[in-house]
Amino acid sequence: MLRAQIKVTYLDGRVVEFDGKGRLWIDFEDKFDISIMELEAKMRMKHIWWMGYQCAKTENKHGGVEFDPWADGVETVEFEVNDNPLEKPVTPTG
């Protein structure tokens, strides 16, 4: 499963980190009509910021506002993919 670390830094200095996984990818594909497998080639800043917002919203840390007002209070959103989030290396089978 694809996972990502998403770090949101707000204008007031707060930093909140999220573990992007599962439902985030489904919501992303529905919102932007882009497969997560195509994300690297087609990535836009709004994609990264939307993922930060969606994570914050899922954990009720978005201040109760929609995306645009939330983004107005954000300095940066950092995104790092973890291609192999399992604790042990993947062992091929079969």
C-alpha positions as CSV (number, residue, x, y, z in Angstrom):
1,M,0.0,0.0,0.0
2,L,1.2,3.5,-0.8
3,R,1.8,5.8,2.1
4,A,3.0,9.3,2.4
5,Q,4.2,11.7,5.1
6,I,2.5,15.1,4.8
7,K,3.7,18.0,6.9
8,V,1.7,21.2,7.1
9,T,3.3,24.4,8.4
10,Y,0.8,27.1,9.2
11,L,1.5,30.9,9.1
12,D,1.2,31.0,12.9
13,G,4.2,28.6,13.2
14,R,2.2,25.4,14.0
15,V,3.5,22.3,12.3
16,V,1.2,19.2,12.0
17,E,2.3,15.9,10.4
18,F,-0.1,13.4,8.9
19,D,0.3,9.8,7.6
20,G,-1.4,9.8,4.2
21,K,-2.8,6.4,3.3
22,G,-5.8,4.4,2.2
23,R,-8.8,6.6,2.0
24,L,-6.7,9.7,1.1
25,W,-5.7,8.0,-2.3
26,I,-9.3,7.1,-3.1
27,D,-10.5,10.6,-2.4
28,F,-7.6,12.1,-4.4
29,E,-8.4,10.0,-7.5
30,D,-12.1,10.9,-7.2
31,K,-11.4,14.6,-6.8
32,F,-8.8,15.0,-9.5
33,D,-9.6,12.1,-11.8
34,I,-5.9,11.1,-11.8
35,S,-4.6,7.7,-10.8
36,I,-2.2,7.8,-7.9
37,M,0.1,5.8,-10.2
38,E,0.2,8.9,-12.5
39,L,0.7,11.3,-9.7
40,E,4.5,11.8,-10.1
41,A,4.2,12.7,-13.7
42,K,1.2,15.0,-13.3
43,M,1.7,16.5,-9.9
44,R,0.6,20.1,-9.3
45,M,1.0,22.2,-6.1
46,K,-2.8,22.1,-5.6
47,H,-2.6,18.3,-5.4
48,I,-0.1,18.4,-2.5
49,W,-1.9,21.2,-0.7
50,W,-5.3,19.4,-1.2
51,M,-3.8,16.2,0.4
52,G,-2.6,18.3,3.3
53,Y,-6.1,19.8,3.7
54,Q,-7.8,16.4,3.3
55,C,-5.6,14.9,6.0
56,A,-6.3,17.8,8.3
57,K,-10.1,17.6,7.6
58,T,-10.1,13.8,8.2
59,E,-8.6,14.4,11.6
60,N,-10.8,17.5,12.3
61,K,-7.7,19.7,12.4
62,H,-8.8,22.0,9.5
63,G,-10.4,24.7,11.6
64,G,-13.8,23.8,10.2
65,V,-13.2,25.7,6.9
66,E,-13.2,24.8,3.2
67,F,-10.0,24.4,1.2
68,D,-9.4,28.0,0.1
69,P,-9.7,29.7,3.5
70,W,-7.6,26.9,5.0
71,A,-4.9,27.4,2.4
72,D,-4.8,31.1,3.2
73,G,-3.5,30.2,6.6
74,V,-0.8,27.8,5.4
75,E,2.8,28.6,4.7
76,T,3.9,25.2,3.3
77,V,2.8,21.6,2.7
78,E,5.5,19.0,2.3
79,F,4.9,15.6,0.8
80,E,7.1,12.6,0.9
81,V,6.1,9.2,-0.5
82,N,7.1,6.0,1.3
83,D,7.0,3.4,-1.5
84,N,7.6,0.5,1.0
85,P,5.9,1.3,4.3
86,L,6.1,-2.2,5.6
87,E,8.4,-2.7,8.5
88,K,10.0,-5.7,6.9
89,P,11.3,-5.9,3.3
90,V,8.8,-7.4,0.8
91,T,9.6,-11.0,0.0
92,P,8.4,-12.1,-3.4
93,T,6.2,-15.2,-3.4
94,G,5.4,-17.8,-6.0
